[in-house]
Structures are given as structure tokens and as C-alpha cells.
Amino acid sequence: MAGPLATVGILSIGEMGLGVARLLSAHNYRVITNVSDRSQSTHRRAQSASIQLLPSDQELAAQSDYILSIVPPRDALGTAQRIVSAAKEAPRAQNTPLYYIDLNAISPRSATEIAHLFSPTPIRFIDGGIIGGPPKLTTSDDSSWTKPSLVVSGPDKLQEAPVNGLNFAEVLNLKHIADTIGPGTGLKMCFASTTKGFTAIAIQSFTTAHALGVLPDLQSHLKDYSPKSGELAARGLVGMPHKAYRWVREMEEIADTFSESGGFDRDLFHGVSEVYKTVAEHTELGRQSMTKEKDGLTPEKVAQLMNEGMKDTAHKQ
């Protein structure tokens, strides 16, 4: 069997990182990570996807042709700083450049700040975002996958990278949309505002309807007069609790994007951030990382737990 097409470091191995790792492994890429400071469940998750575990960031930087950063928005800058430091301490054996692809849900300003970290180094920085859910295998023979869209920008094109860059970009379903830093993350922010912003509205709507005793009536009217909205609301409500902690910072990044690039006030998405903060920190939904599959969540249960959590918080104040 031919050797791997390239070595790809992934930080970190959450739901999306795991899906991307499985996709790459299925297409003959060697996938590595450093989970030395992570939980045993993360170790097991990585091993289940045939990811090679390395003991340090230095080893990761030295061995990788590409590093994909897929972390919560609050960790994006810190992760980049880790790799810049590690690369200084670990000389590369390869004579090809290391590419660092930031795929986090951050604002163009945050992406520019991270790009500045890499500018004095030989590492090639690419700014980007992920639109859609994790890659999933749809056939039993590794031949067909559903993939999110990876939108990237910057002066360096992944398709032109010397270590099978064109194939790597094709496998990832990666689209280079601009030659400057910012548009990749900016597009992700604009897209996420329409999906996660709507879910935050649905959280408030269903929770308030539950408190008023009219949730069944709301659902009935949505079904009759706006069925698509009702379906999106229901799906968003049961899908968001275990992700809410990540979305707190993401909504702030959207607020920054819309303020700095669009000229809008930050208050709207600062408020959306507070909705997800309430879910993550003041309800059992977030504290227990509840999911539809694990906990049998329904829209009605989400509204009930939101209402209970907000009442408890108000009582304590």
C-alpha cells in the first residue's frame, strides 16, 4: 500500500475534528494530534478514528504538513500561539512549508490578529471557517461522504501547497474565496448568524410560550402558518444544548464582525450570546451537555428546562 499523501495535525478532537479526521484517514492521510492534556474520553475518541497520538505540540509541528485548528472560538488565539512557540522549538525535517489552517468561528479581526502571529515565521497561514455539520460516511466502502463546506481566504492557496495540496483541498471540500485574510471567517460569521441567531430566537420564543402556558398553541400555529420555521426551531432547540458553551464566544465574534465590517450595533448579537450563556451556565441543558440522542430531548423539554433554570437564577439574585 502506498504511503500517506500527507500528515495532518488536528487540534482538537471534538465532534467536528473527529469527523474531519475520519474523512482524511479514509482518503489515505495520516492524522495526528496532541491530546496529552485532554481527558481519557478524548483519547479514546481519537484512537477510535485511527488518529496517532503525539506527546507534544513540538512533535505535532515537526511532523505535520498541515495543521487544522478546529477549537472553540475562545481557544483560537491560544492554539495558534501554542503552534508558533512549538514550531520554534522543533525544527522540521521536511523542506516544505507547514500550513496552518484556522477553521474557527471567529471574526475577521480575530483572524487578522492570529495572522500577525505567523507573519514573522515560515508557517503559511490560511484563514477560514466551516459551514455545515461534521463529515459523515454514507456508504460502507468509504466511497461517499457528506461534507461541510470549508471556506478559506488569504494570500496562500491550499490547492497550490506542495504536498498533495490540490487533493487535500478536494477531499476537504475546501473553497478559496479571496486572497486576503478576513473573508473566510467573515463568510462563516454571516452564515452562522442566520442559523444560530434563529435558534436563539426560538429558545426565547418557546421558553416564553411555555411560561405563558401556550407552547402547544404556538407549535400548532407554526405548523399551520409557518411550517418550515417550526421545523427549524424544533431542530435547533434539541441540537444546541451541548454546543451552547462554544456559541457564547462565537456570537460575540459575530457581533464584532457585524459592527466592524457592516457598521451595525453590537447589541443584537451580544444579546444572542447572553441567551447561549444562560443555556450553558444556568440550566441543566448546558451543565449536563444534553443531547437528543443521549437524553431524549424534545422542544418541549428544552423550553421547560430553560424556564426552570431562569427561574432558579432569578430566585438566587
Secondary structure, 3 states (H helix, E strand, C coil): CCCCCCEEEEECCCHHHHHHHHHHHHCCCEEEEECCCCCHHHHHHHHHCCCEEECCHHHHHHHCCEEEECCCHHHHHHHHHHHHHHHHHCCCCCCCCCEEEECCCCCHHHHHHHHHHHCCCCCEEEEEEEECCCCEECCCCCCCEECCEEEEECCCCHHHCCCCHHHHHHHHCEEEEECCCCHHHHHHHHHHHHHHHHHHHHHHHHHHHHHHCCHHHHHHHHHHHCHHHHHHHHHHHHHCHHHHHHHHHHHHHHHHHHHHCCCCCCHHHHHHHHHHHHHHHHCHHHHCCCCHHHHCCCHHHHHHHHHHHHHHHHHHC
